[in-house]
Amino acid sequence: MTKFTYEIEEYSQDSRHYEIVSDVKLSEEEITDIYCEVDLVDGYTNQWKMVDKGNVKVTFVGTEYGDDSQVNINGDIKEEE
């Protein structure tokens, strides 16, 4: 019996928004490390004290969903009649 496998990739122009509040100026690397430490739940906040730096708070503000969604389907697709 023949089986068919299809690989589907869906993507769009989604944008995730974060806000970081810090007592001190941060490097790009520190900013990246910090915003990766928050759950992707709208309004979720994580805060802590950085060693020798001060207090930091990161909030996941939310996701803005793109309206230009694209779909790619790969496989042996049946032609429409």
Secondary structure as UniProt FT lines:
FT   STRAND          7..11
FT   STRAND          15..22
FT   HELIX           28..35
FT   TURN            36..37
FT   TURN            42..43
FT   STRAND          45..50
FT   TURN            51..53
FT   STRAND          54..64
FT   STRAND          70..74
//
